[in-house]
Amino acid sequence: MLVALACAGCLDTLGPEVGPLTQPRCFDVDSDPGTDVGFDADIRLAIFDREDVHCTRCHTPDGETPIGLQVSGLDLSSLSTLRAGGIQSADAIVEPGSPCRSVLIQKLGQAPPFGARMPLDGPPYLSLTDLQLISDWIVEGAHDN
């Protein structure tokens, strides 16, 4: 029993070595409160439709290869279809005010809660700047301003 009591304070230092963070911690904070982010212009057109990202190629009914829509049910063609989510994410795809709980941010990050990281044919994946813009949009309420 003395040994157990003597080592009780040691447990914090004996914990597993898990290494450095693989991605930045998530914070539900707007990185640029003076700038409003809207879905259509700032997210859909500027990120999801961009040629190097091509989310809408797989996640829209009119996409070149709509396999992402067919398999996951996630349609990125409008705010209302995005907010409906996919088969697994449902309306948790975007939690207004909380990017950390939003499946969209999780799927675009390095450790998705299920399935593969998006875009499926990455790398390249979204830049930290793109991820931050999507995060800011969600923190601001995920509106279409």
N, C-alpha and C positions, 0 to 999 in steps of 0.2 A: 504494500500500500504506500509506503514511503517513496518507492521508486515512481509510482504513478503520480503522486503529488509533486515530486521533484521535477518530473518531465511535463507536467501540465502546462507550464509556461513555455515549453520548448515547441509545442505543436505548431505554432504559427511559423516558426522558422524551418520546420521540417517538411512543410507542405510541398506538393509537387512543383517542380520547375516547369512552368508552362511556356516560357519564352515571351518574347515581345508581342505587343498587339499586332495583329495582321491587318487591321483596318482601324480608322479613327473611331473613337467612341461616338455613339449617337446621342445627340442632345436635341430636345424639342425647343430649339431656339432659332429665331430668324437671324441669319447672318448679315442681312442688310435691311433693317426695318424701314428705311426710307424709300425702298423700292418695292412696288407691288408686282407680284408675279401672277400672271393669268395662264390658264390651261392652254387655250388655243394657240396664241402667239408664242408664248415663252416655253411651253412644254411640248405640245403636240407638234407644232411646225418646226420649232427650233431644235428639238432633241429627238423625239420619236420618229419624225419624218426624215431626219438628216441621213444622207447617203452612207456615212461611215457607221451609223448606228442601226438604221433600218428596222426599227421595232415594228413599224406598220407593214412591212413586207410580209410578216408572219402573223400579225395580230389584228388584221382588218379583213372584212369580207372581200374587199377588192384587192387585197395584197397579192403580190407576185406568187408567193408560196404560203397560203394561209394556214399552214399546219399548226402554228401556235394557237390560232383561234379554234381550229377543229379539235385539238387535243386538250387545251386548257380551258377553252370557253372565254378567254380574256380578249375583249375587243377594245382596241385603243383608238377607234375612229372618232369618238366624241367623248365629252366629259360624262354624259349619262351612261354610256356603255362601259367606260372605264370604271365608274363608281359602282356599277352592278357587280364588278369583279369577275372572277373565273370560277371554275368548278370547285377548287379547293379554297381559294381565298375569299370568295363571296364578297360581302361589303367590307371586310377587313382589309381589302386591297388598299384603301385610302382611309385612314382615321384622321379626319380634319383636326388640326392642332397637334397631332402627334405622329411625326414621321417615324419615330422609333418603333411604334406599334404597327405601322403601315406595311403590309406585305409587299407593296410595290418597292419600297426602299430596300427591304430585306432581300427580295429577289434580284435586285440590281447590284447588291453588295456582294462581298466575298463569301458570306456564309448564309445562303438562303435556308429558310425553315423547312422547305421540302423541294424536291425536284432540283433541276440544274440552275446555275446562275445564268442570268440573262444579260446580253443576248446569247442564245444557245451556241451560236457559231463563233463566239468570242474566244480569245481576245482579238481585237481590242474590245474592252468593256467601256462603259461610260466613265468619263473623267470625274475626278473629285469635284470639279467645278459644275459639271452637269448634275451630279448627285446632290450637291449643295443647293442648286437651283430648284430641283424637284422637292427637296426637303423644305426649303423656304416656302414654296408654294403650298405644301401641306400644312406647315405651321401657321400660315396666314389663313387657313380655312379651306383650302383646295377649291377656290372659286374660279369662275371663268370670266374674270374682269377684263 
